[in-house]
């Protein structure tokens, strides 16, 4: 078990067949047979004698569709009708399922082949069972939607009828089992609705916020407004006297915002009672060093650092200063972007129960392995004492990669000795996030007399200290257009930060797409060049291996989106413009065109959007793929329009959607045309790569419409009026 994972084939009491597969860390599925009769919860496929199939979904579902997509891969190769499949969420069990997580658009590249192998081995066993029963060669039989047939004799049998015999057979090495040719696919490549859709739209209990246990109490947790502060004193007696309150106590914490900081826990019969009692709470805080930090202070310090030699040179190709001096045209620009909150619709929550020297946890988490480890370390117990049931997440976007809310719930549950659900308020969720870090860029660029980009200089002022970046605040030295400009320099300076940061959908790329593609657009206009042609010229190079970037694939999506949008062929009225952006993120190549209309009074109206992506040779679930892409674009516009997190005295100013607004339906584009260029490459993920190009395409369109060059976000800071 420690060296490899396996496929288990076993007969069940009902005479059915059970199949399971684990994914080893290298992505290779290894299989073995077992004659066990009892049900074991690591089975991926459960086949009953009536032919019904249950497939376990390995990874947490946060809205990206893996609970549907991964079982589709298994069902395809097992060759069973999708309408006969029931999907269940697998429990957290790293010994049986290996690593279970949601993030980084990794589900498809990690599981595409192993999940297909799991189904293909099952199909192989069905054929072998039929051949044995009929006394014919397995090569003479074939499968068809849950039925095995012998064309020569006309005999047939359902999978259910063959399950008991199949359970006695030895599973083959998956590397020797033939997978279907894509031309044979009946499930892969066809649009399938999310398996949880009916439950979601009918309001059935499904999410962590819905979960209950008999005798459960409810908890809230008050923390210092300034990050990582501790409790000096609290009026616990007044809180304990409130209706329904069972417990109120101080938690010292461990001084780590990623696990447990100091605070006051209030536990009551209902969540409403706990939260009302919280209004009575008066706490004197020891604020700590975060109280000295503010967004205004960061901006002031960044401006100071921009005029000083950088702390570190991350990349230095050619002679940037000489190329700038020789350039026919130069451009200087300062870009900045703010901290962002994940703004997930379901606030963080967790149910925990400490009993019989064990901690049971029900959590909507993206990273149950990490959460279990955090709980074990902070509570001083062994990981073997902790079990986690995976609950569907009401959003995440990277927020649920971090599990401090799980640690808080576990700590409180151990203190009170009964099941406890901890539920953050929307204000908690906004003010104690792990934010997308802000950043500042001071650019200098030059184009030569032929209109070619000849020099690039970026002094990137970010967050971190002691030679390290804060989480999600770093920038790769290989980001395009690195390697495509002969004279290229990327330098950085860092500012200390006590605000917790982390991954937000398309981490880092969600910010760098705006600044890099925005400045490229500036240089294109400075050179008097069409922005699409300018980018295509930059990409007119052979494959570049550093960073995994393939110029030909980016050219392909850029040319396609220009064609589909009618770029350069459409006469636009005054005040209407189009912008383009392209970006490589999470193994995906995306190019996007946005049309906007800006009224003379500055009112912005987002028009049609065209998106072209290249994520390999296969789109597994076209319906889900389109949803992911459109959702990425809409979220990008939400970031751009009015969202920003500001810090004052080490605390977050914003508290809810009234001052951190989500994009409204009336602000969204009327049409988002999605198209995929299929390339001869392994399939990759779709949760993130459509987001980064959307913001630069939007702001570049605003420039085309009005002449206003947007170099800072959000757009609500800017007056877009024109005359």
C-alpha positions in Angstrom: 0.0 0.0 0.0 2.9 2.4 0.7 4.6 1.5 -2.6 1.6 1.4 -4.9 -2.1 1.6 -5.2 -4.2 -1.1 -6.7 -7.4 -2.3 -8.3 -9.4 -4.7 -6.1 -11.8 -7.1 -7.7 -14.0 -8.8 -5.2 -17.3 -10.7 -5.0 -19.9 -9.2 -2.8 -22.6 -11.0 -0.9 -25.2 -10.1 -3.6 -23.1 -11.7 -6.2 -22.0 -8.3 -7.7 -18.6 -7.1 -8.8 -16.6 -4.4 -7.1 -13.7 -2.6 -8.8 -11.4 0.1 -7.5 -8.4 1.9 -8.6 -5.9 4.2 -6.8 -3.6 6.7 -8.4 0.0 6.4 -7.6 2.0 9.6 -7.3 3.5 9.2 -10.8 0.0 8.9 -12.3 0.3 5.2 -13.1 -2.5 2.9 -12.0 -1.4 -0.4 -10.6 -3.8 -3.2 -10.1 -4.1 -6.5 -8.2 -6.8 -9.0 -7.4 -8.4 -9.8 -4.1 -11.0 -12.4 -3.3 -12.5 -10.4 -0.3 -16.2 -10.6 0.0 -17.0 -7.7 2.3 -17.6 -4.2 0.9 -14.6 -2.0 1.2 -15.0 1.8 0.8 -12.1 2.2 -1.6 -14.1 0.7 -4.6 -14.5 2.9 -7.6 -17.1 0.7 -9.3 -19.9 -1.3 -7.8 -21.8 -3.5 -10.1 -25.0 -5.2 -8.9 -26.7 -8.2 -10.5 -29.4 -6.0 -12.0 -26.7 -4.1 -14.0 -26.8 -0.9 -12.1 -23.4 0.7 -11.6 -22.2 3.0 -8.8 -19.0 4.9 -9.5 -17.1 6.7 -6.7 -15.9 10.2 -7.4 -12.4 10.5 -5.9 -11.8 14.2 -5.7 -13.6 17.0 -3.8 -16.2 18.8 -5.8 -16.0 22.6 -5.6 -18.1 23.4 -8.6 -15.6 22.6 -11.4 -17.5 19.4 -12.4 -15.0 16.6 -11.4 -17.7 14.7 -9.6 -19.3 14.2 -13.1 -16.2 14.2 -15.3 -14.0 11.6 -13.6 -16.8 9.0 -13.4 -17.5 9.6 -17.1 -14.0 8.4 -17.9 -14.5 5.2 -16.0 -18.0 4.6 -17.4 -16.7 5.1 -20.9 -14.1 2.4 -20.7 -16.3 0.1 -18.6 -18.7 0.5 -21.5 -21.9 1.0 -19.5 -24.8 3.4 -20.3 -24.4 6.7 -18.5 -28.0 6.6 -17.5 -27.4 3.4 -15.6 -24.6 5.1 -13.5 -25.0 6.5 -10.0 -22.2 8.7 -8.7 -21.2 8.8 -5.1 -18.6 11.0 -3.4 -15.7 8.9 -2.2 -14.7 9.3 1.5 -11.3 10.7 2.3 -8.9 7.8 2.5 -5.4 8.5 1.2 -4.4 4.9 1.7 -7.0 3.7 -0.7 -7.5 6.7 -3.0 -4.0 8.3 -2.9 -4.1 12.1 -2.9 -7.6 13.6 -3.0 -7.6 17.3 -3.8 -9.1 19.9 -6.0 -6.8 22.7 -7.3 -4.4 23.7 -10.0 -6.7 22.4 -12.8 -5.1 19.1 -12.2 -8.0 16.7 -12.3 -7.9 16.0 -16.0 -4.1 15.7 -16.5 -3.7 13.6 -13.4 -6.6 11.2 -13.9 -7.4 11.0 -17.6 -5.5 7.8 -18.2 -5.8 6.0 -14.8 -9.5 6.4 -14.6 -9.9 5.1 -18.2 -7.7 2.1 -17.2 -9.9 1.4 -14.3 -12.9 1.1 -16.6 -11.0 -0.8 -19.2 -9.9 -3.5 -16.8 -13.5 -3.9 -15.7 -14.6 -4.3 -19.3 -11.8 -6.9 -19.9 -13.1 -8.9 -16.9 -16.6 -8.9 -18.3 -15.3 -10.2 -21.7 -13.2 -12.9 -20.0 -16.2 -14.0 -17.8 -18.4 -14.4 -20.8 -15.7 -16.3 -22.8 -15.3 -18.7 -19.8 -19.0 -19.2 -19.5 -19.5 -19.9 -23.2 -16.3 -21.7 -23.8 -15.1 -19.3 -26.5 -12.0 -17.1 -27.0 -12.3 -13.7 -25.4 -11.2 -12.2 -28.7 -14.5 -13.4 -30.1 -16.7 -11.5 -27.7 -17.4 -7.8 -27.5 -19.2 -5.4 -25.2 -22.0 -3.0 -25.9 -23.5 -0.7 -23.3 -23.4 -3.1 -20.4 -23.9 -6.2 -22.4 -21.4 -8.8 -23.6 -22.1 -10.4 -27.0 -20.7 -13.3 -29.0 -21.7 -12.4 -32.6 -20.8 -15.8 -34.0 -23.4 -17.6 -31.9 -25.7 -14.8 -31.1 -25.4 -15.3 -27.4 -25.4 -12.3 -25.0 -25.3 -11.6 -21.3 -25.6 -8.5 -19.2 -22.8 -7.3 -17.0 -24.9 -8.1 -13.9 -25.4 -11.7 -15.0 -21.6 -12.1 -15.4 -20.6 -10.2 -12.3 -20.1 -13.3 -10.0 -17.9 -15.1 -12.5 -15.9 -12.0 -13.2 -15.2 -11.6 -9.5 -13.3 -14.8 -9.5 -10.9 -13.7 -12.3 -7.4 -12.2 -12.0 -7.1 -8.6 -13.1 -4.6 -7.9 -15.9 -1.8 -5.4 -15.9 -3.6 -2.2 -17.0 -0.7 -1.4 -19.3 -1.7 -4.4 -21.4 -5.4 -3.6 -21.6 -6.4 -1.8 -24.7 -8.2 1.5 -24.3 -10.9 2.6 -26.6 -10.0 4.6 -29.7 -11.6 8.1 -29.4 -13.8 7.3 -32.4 -15.5 4.7 -30.2 -16.4 7.1 -27.4 -20.0 7.3 -26.4 -19.7 9.2 -23.1 -16.4 11.1 -23.3 -17.0 14.1 -25.6 -20.7 14.3 -25.1 -22.4 16.9 -22.9 -23.5 15.6 -19.5 -25.3 17.5 -16.8 -23.8 17.8 -13.4 -24.8 14.7 -11.4 -25.8 17.0 -8.4 -27.9 19.5 -10.5 -31.3 18.3 -9.3 -30.3 18.3 -5.7 -28.8 21.8 -6.0 -31.8 23.4 -7.7 -34.3 21.7 -5.4 -32.4 22.8 -2.3 -31.6 19.3 -1.0 -29.0 19.1 1.8 -25.7 18.7 -0.1 -23.2 21.3 1.1 -21.3 21.6 4.3 -23.5 24.4 5.4 -26.5 22.0 5.3 -24.9 19.2 7.3 -26.3 18.2 10.7 -25.8 15.5 13.4 -28.1 14.5 16.3 -27.3 16.5 19.4 -25.2 19.0 17.4 -24.3 22.4 18.8 -23.4 25.5 16.8 -20.3 27.6 17.2 -18.9 31.0 16.1 -15.4 32.1 16.5 -14.4 35.8 17.1 -10.8 36.7 16.1 -8.8 39.9 16.3 -9.6 42.3 13.5 -5.8 42.8 13.0 -4.3 39.5 11.7 -2.8 37.2 14.2 -3.7 39.2 17.3 -4.4 37.5 20.6 -7.0 37.8 23.4 -6.0 40.0 26.4 -9.4 39.8 28.1 -13.0 39.1 27.3 -16.4 39.4 29.1 -17.2 35.7 29.0 -19.7 35.9 31.8 -22.0 38.2 29.9 -21.9 36.0 26.8 -22.6 32.8 28.9 -25.7 34.4 30.2 -27.2 34.9 26.7 -30.1 32.6 25.7 -29.0 29.2 24.4 -25.3 29.6 25.0 -23.7 26.5 26.4 -20.0 27.4 26.3 -17.8 30.5 25.8 -14.1 30.3 26.2 -10.8 31.8 25.1 -8.6 29.9 22.7 -4.9 30.8 22.9 -4.1 29.7 19.3 -0.6 28.8 18.0 0.1 32.2 16.3 -0.3 30.8 12.7 -3.0 32.3 10.5 -3.0 29.1 8.4 -4.0 26.9 11.3 -5.2 28.5 14.6 -5.0 32.1 15.9 -6.2 33.3 19.2 -9.9 34.1 19.7 -13.1 33.5 21.6 -15.4 30.5 20.9 -19.1 30.7 21.5 -21.2 27.5 21.4 -25.0 27.5 21.6 -28.0 25.4 20.8 -28.5 27.2 17.5 -26.2 29.2 15.2 -28.5 32.2 15.5 -28.2 32.2 19.3 -24.4 31.8 19.1 -24.1 34.7 16.7 -26.5 36.9 18.7 -24.4 36.3 21.8 -21.3 37.3 19.8 -22.8 40.8 19.7 -22.4 41.0 23.4 -18.8 40.1 23.3 -16.3 42.7 24.4 -12.6 41.7 23.8 -9.4 43.6 24.5 -6.9 42.5 21.9 -3.1 42.3 21.7 -2.9 43.4 18.1 0.6 42.5 17.1 2.8 43.8 14.2 0.0 43.5 11.5 -1.6 46.6 13.1 1.1 48.8 11.6 0.3 47.8 8.0 -2.1 49.4 5.5 -2.8 49.6 1.8 -1.8 53.2 1.7 1.5 52.3 3.4 2.2 49.6 0.9 1.6 51.9 -2.1 3.9 54.5 -0.6 6.6 52.1 0.1 6.3 50.5 -3.4 6.7 53.9 -5.0 9.9 54.4 -3.0 11.3 51.0 -3.9 10.6 51.6 -7.6 13.2 54.4 -7.7 15.8 52.3 -5.9 17.9 49.4 -7.3 15.9 46.2 -7.1 16.5 43.6 -4.4 16.9 40.8 -6.9 17.3 40.3 -10.7 15.1 37.3 -11.6 16.1 37.3 -15.3 18.4 39.4 -17.5 18.7 38.6 -21.2 20.8 40.7 -23.6 21.4 44.4 -22.9 18.1 46.0 -21.9 19.5 49.5 -21.2 21.3 49.7 -24.6 18.3 48.4 -26.4 16.0 51.0 -24.8 18.4 53.7 -25.7 18.4 52.6 -29.3 14.7 52.0 -29.6 12.6 54.0 -32.1 9.8 54.3 -29.5 9.8 53.8 -25.8 7.0 53.4 -23.3 7.0 53.7 -19.5 4.0 52.6 -17.4 3.2 51.8 -13.8 0.7 49.1 -13.2 -0.9 48.0 -9.9 -3.6 45.6 -8.7 -5.2 45.1 -5.3 -5.6 42.3 -2.8 -8.7 40.2 -3.6 -11.0 38.0 -1.6 -12.2 34.6 -2.8 -15.8 35.7 -2.1 -17.1 32.1 -2.1 -20.9 32.0 -1.8 -20.8 29.4 1.0 -18.8 30.8 3.9 -16.3 28.5 5.5 -17.8 25.9 7.8 -17.0 22.5 9.4 -18.7 20.0 11.6 -16.5 18.1 14.1 -17.1 15.5 16.8 -14.5 14.3 19.3 -15.5 11.0 20.8 -13.9 7.6 21.7 -10.5 9.3 21.3 -11.2 10.1 17.7 -12.0 13.2 15.7 -14.6 12.9 13.0 -14.8 15.8 10.6 -17.3 16.7 7.9 -15.7 19.4 5.7 -16.1 21.1 2.4 -12.4 21.2 1.7 -10.2 21.2 -1.4 -7.3 19.6 0.5 -8.4 17.0 3.1 -4.9 15.6 3.4 -3.5 19.0 4.5 -6.5 19.6 6.7 -6.1 16.3 8.6 -2.4 17.1 9.0 -3.1 20.6 10.4 -5.7 19.3 12.9 -3.3 16.6 14.0 -0.4 19.0 14.6 -2.4 21.7 16.4 -4.4 19.3 18.6 -1.4 17.0 19.3 -3.0 13.8 18.1 -2.1 11.3 15.5 -3.5 11.5 12.0 -4.9 8.0 12.4 -7.3 9.4 15.0 -8.9 11.7 12.4 -11.4 10.8 9.8 -12.8 13.3 7.2 -15.9 13.0 5.1 -15.8 15.1 2.0 -18.8 17.4 1.6 -19.6 19.3 -1.6 -18.1 22.8 -1.5 -20.3 25.9 -2.2 -17.5 27.4 -4.2 -13.8 27.6 -3.3 -11.7 29.2 -6.0 -8.6 28.3 -3.9 -10.0 29.4 -0.6 -10.6 25.8 0.6 -7.0 24.9 -0.1 -6.5 26.3 3.4 -8.2 24.7 6.4 -7.9 26.9 9.5 -11.7 26.8 9.9 -11.3 23.0 10.1 -8.7 23.4 12.9 -11.0 25.8 14.7 -13.9 23.5 14.6 -11.9 20.5 15.8 -10.4 22.5 18.7 -13.9 23.7 19.8 -15.3 20.2 19.4 -12.7 18.6 21.6 -13.4 21.2 24.3 -17.1 20.6 24.4 -17.2 16.9 23.8 -20.3 16.8 21.5 -20.8 17.4 17.7 -20.2 21.0 16.8 -20.8 22.9 13.6 -18.6 26.0 13.2 -20.1 28.4 10.6 -18.3 31.6 9.7 -20.4 34.6 8.8 -20.0 36.4 5.5 -18.0 39.0 7.4 -15.7 36.4 8.8 -15.2 35.0 5.4 -14.3 38.4 3.9 -12.1 39.6 6.8 -10.2 36.4 7.5 -9.5 35.2 4.0 -6.1 34.2 2.5 -6.0 37.0 -0.1 -4.8 37.2 -3.7 -1.8 39.5 -3.0 -1.7 42.9 -4.6 1.4 44.0 -6.6 3.1 46.9 -8.4 5.0 46.9 -11.8 7.2 49.6 -13.2 7.6 48.9 -16.9 9.9 50.3 -19.6 9.6 48.9 -23.1 11.0 49.7 -26.5 10.1 48.9 -30.1 12.5 49.3 -33.0 12.1 51.1 -36.3 10.4 48.0 -37.8 7.8 48.0 -35.1 9.3 44.9 -33.4 9.4 44.7 -29.6 13.1 45.0 -28.8 13.4 45.7 -25.0 11.4 44.9 -21.9 12.2 46.0 -18.3 9.9 45.2 -15.4 10.6 46.2 -11.8 8.1 44.1 -9.9 7.4 45.3 -6.3 5.8 42.5 -4.4 5.5 41.1 -0.9 7.8 38.9 1.2 11.1 39.1 3.0 14.4 37.3 3.5 14.6 36.5 -0.1 11.2 34.8 -0.2 7.9 35.8 -1.7 4.7 35.7 0.3 2.3 33.0 -0.8 1.1 33.5 -4.4 3.1 36.7 -4.7 6.0 35.4 -6.8 6.5 35.9 -10.6 8.1 33.3 -12.8 11.1 34.5 -14.9 9.7 32.4 -17.8 6.3 34.2 -18.2 5.7 35.2 -21.7 7.1 37.4 -23.3 10.3 36.1 -21.6 12.4 34.2 -24.2 10.7 36.0 -27.1 12.4 39.4 -26.6 16.2 39.6 -27.1 16.6 42.2 -24.3 14.5 41.3 -21.3 14.9 42.0 -17.6 12.7 41.1 -14.7 13.7 42.5 -11.3 11.9 42.4 -8.0 11.8 44.1 -4.6 9.8 42.8 -1.7 7.9 44.4 1.2 7.2 42.6 4.5 3.6 41.5 4.9 1.5 40.3 7.8 -1.7 39.9 5.8 -2.2 36.2 4.9 -2.2 35.5 1.2 -2.8 32.4 -0.9 -4.0 31.0 -4.2 -7.0 32.5 -5.9 -8.4 30.9 -9.1 -5.5 31.0 -11.6 -3.0 32.0 -8.9 -0.6 34.8 -9.9 -1.8 34.5 -13.6 -5.0 36.3 -12.5 -2.9 39.4 -11.9 0.0 39.0 -14.3 -2.4 38.5 -17.3 -3.6 42.0 -16.7 -0.2 43.7 -16.4 1.7 41.8 -19.1 -1.0 41.8 -21.7 -1.9 45.3 -20.9 1.7 46.6 -21.4 2.1 44.5 -24.6 -1.0 46.3 -25.9 0.5 49.6 -25.1 3.6 48.7 -27.0 1.6 47.5 -30.0 -0.2 50.9 -30.2 3.0 52.8 -29.6 4.5 50.9 -32.6 1.4 51.7 -34.7 0.7 48.0 -35.0 -2.5 46.0 -34.8 -2.5 44.3 -31.4 -3.3 40.8 -32.7 -0.6 41.0 -35.4 1.9 42.4 -32.9 1.4 39.4 -30.7 1.5 37.0 -33.6 4.9 38.5 -34.5 6.1 38.0 -31.0 5.0 34.3 -31.1 6.6 33.7 -34.5 9.2 31.5 -33.0 9.7 27.7 -32.6 8.5 25.9 -29.5 10.1 27.2 -26.4 10.6 24.6 -23.7 11.3 26.8 -20.7 8.3 26.9 -18.6 6.4 24.5 -20.8 5.2 27.3 -23.2 4.5 26.3 -26.8 4.4 29.3 -29.1 2.6 27.4 -31.9 -0.3 26.5 -29.6 -0.7 30.1 -28.5 -0.6 31.3 -32.1 -3.3 28.8 -32.9 -5.8 30.1 -30.4 -5.0 33.7 -31.1 -5.5 33.3 -34.9 -8.7 31.4 -34.2 -10.2 34.0 -31.8 -9.4 36.8 -34.3 -11.2 34.8 -37.0 -14.2 34.0 -34.9 -14.7 37.5 -33.6 -14.2 39.2 -37.0 -11.2 41.1 -35.6 -10.3 44.0 -37.8 -13.3 43.4 -40.1 -16.0 45.1 -38.1 -16.7 48.8 -38.2 -17.4 49.9 -34.7 -19.3 53.1 -33.7 -17.6 55.7 -31.6 -17.4 54.7 -27.9 -17.3 51.0 -28.8 -14.1 49.1 -28.9 -12.5 45.7 -28.9 -9.6 44.4 -27.0 -7.6 41.2 -27.1 -5.6 39.2 -24.5 -3.9 35.8 -24.5 -2.3 33.9 -21.7 -0.8 30.5 -20.9 -1.9 29.2 -17.5 -2.2 25.8 -15.9 -1.2 24.1 -19.1 -4.0 25.8 -21.0 -3.6 28.3 -23.9 -6.4 30.9 -24.2 -7.0 33.9 -26.3 -10.0 36.2 -25.8 -11.6 39.2 -27.5 -14.0 41.5 -25.6 -16.2 44.1 -27.0 -17.3 47.1 -24.8 -19.3 50.2 -25.2 -18.5 53.2 -23.0 -21.1 55.9 -22.9 -19.9 59.5 -22.8 -20.8 59.7 -19.1 -18.4 56.9 -18.4 -21.0 54.1 -18.1 -19.4 50.8 -19.1 -21.3 48.1 -21.0 -19.6 44.8 -21.6 -20.7 43.3 -24.9 -19.9 40.0 -26.6 -16.9 37.9 -25.7 -15.1 35.4 -27.8 -12.9 32.7 -26.2 -10.7 30.1 -27.8 -8.8 27.6 -25.8 -6.3 24.7 -26.4 -6.3 22.1 -23.7 -5.3 19.2 -25.7 -6.9 16.6 -27.9 -10.0 15.8 -25.9 -12.8 17.7 -24.3 -14.3 15.2 -21.9 -17.6 17.0 -21.0 -18.3 19.8 -23.5 -21.2 21.2 -21.4 -19.0 21.4 -18.3 -16.1 22.7 -20.3 -18.2 25.6 -21.6 -19.4 26.3 -18.1 -15.9 26.4 -16.7 -14.7 28.8 -19.4 -17.7 31.1 -19.2 -17.4 31.1 -15.4 -13.7 32.0 -15.6 -14.5 35.0 -17.8 -17.3 36.3 -15.6 -15.3 35.9 -12.5 -12.4 37.9 -14.2 -14.8 40.7 -14.9 -16.0 40.6 -11.3 -12.4 41.1 -10.2 -11.9 43.9 -12.6 -15.1 46.0 -12.1 -15.1 46.9 -8.5 -13.4 44.3 -6.2 -10.5 45.2 -3.9 -9.5 44.4 -0.4 -8.0 47.3 1.4 -6.1 47.2 4.7 -6.2 49.7 7.5 -4.4 49.1 10.8 -3.7 45.5 9.9 -7.4 44.8 9.3 -9.6 44.4 6.2 -12.0 47.3 5.6 -14.5 45.4 3.4 -17.0 43.1 5.1 -19.7 41.9 2.7 -21.0 42.1 -0.8 -22.2 45.7 -0.4 -18.6 46.9 -0.4 -17.0 44.0 -2.2 -19.6 43.6 -5.0 -19.9 40.5 -7.2 -20.7 41.1 -10.9 -24.5 41.4 -11.5 -26.4 39.7 -14.3 -27.0 43.1 -16.0 -23.2 43.8 -16.0 -22.3 40.4 -17.6 -21.7 39.9 -21.3 -24.8 39.0 -23.3 -22.8 36.3 -25.1 -19.6 34.3 -24.4 -18.7 32.3 -27.5 -16.5 29.4 -26.5 -14.5 27.3 -29.0 -11.7 24.8 -28.5 -8.8 24.1 -30.8 -8.0 20.4 -30.5 -4.3 19.8 -30.6 -2.3 16.6 -30.5 -1.4 17.0 -26.8 -2.6 15.2 -23.6 -5.8 16.7 -22.2 -5.4 19.3 -19.5 -7.7 21.1 -17.0 -10.2 23.9 -17.5 -10.9 25.4 -14.1 -8.5 28.3 -14.3 -6.9 29.1 -17.7 -9.8 31.1 -19.2 -9.6 33.7 -16.4 -6.3 35.5 -16.9 -6.8 36.8 -20.5 -10.2 38.2 -19.8 -9.2 41.2 -17.8 -6.5 42.5 -20.2 -8.9 42.0 -23.1 -11.5 44.1 -21.2 -9.2 47.0 -20.4 -7.6 46.9 -23.8 -11.2 47.2 -25.3 -11.8 50.2 -23.0 -8.7 51.9 -24.5 -9.9 51.1 -28.0 -13.3 52.7 -27.2 -12.2 55.7 -25.2 -8.4 56.2 -25.3 -8.3 55.7 -21.5 -5.4 53.4 -20.7 -6.2 51.4 -17.5 -3.1 50.6 -15.5 -4.7 50.0 -12.1 -7.7 48.0 -10.8 -10.5 48.0 -10.1 -12.2 49.9 -12.8 -14.4 51.6 -10.2 -11.4 53.8 -9.4 -11.5 55.3 -12.9 -13.6 57.9 -14.7 -14.2 56.5 -18.1 -16.2 59.4 -19.5 -15.1 60.9 -22.8 -16.1 63.6 -25.2 
